[in-house]
Amino acid sequence: MNDNALPPVAQLLSRVQVERLTGLSTRSLYRAMRRGAFPEPLRVSTRSVRWRNDEIQAWIEERPRSSGIVGAAA
């Protein structure tokens, strides 16, 4: 590997993209962040934040899988 090679760039996601990926509303995202249960965004400008795609994907993978049976005990 070349010593001058740059590391891969993390893809940054907008709030709308995060909502689509997670199925959470804006209010739910920020509520979960306050509880420490959701990744914090990066400030990219004065009025803009973005989330790292790898952190969002990891959060999704950590969610328990549904049994698919409505009313089943978890």
Secondary structure as UniProt FT lines:
FT   TURN            3..4
FT   STRAND          12..13
FT   HELIX           15..22
FT   HELIX           26..34
FT   TURN            35..36
FT   STRAND          42..45
FT   TURN            46..47
FT   STRAND          48..52
FT   HELIX           53..62
FT   TURN            70..71
//
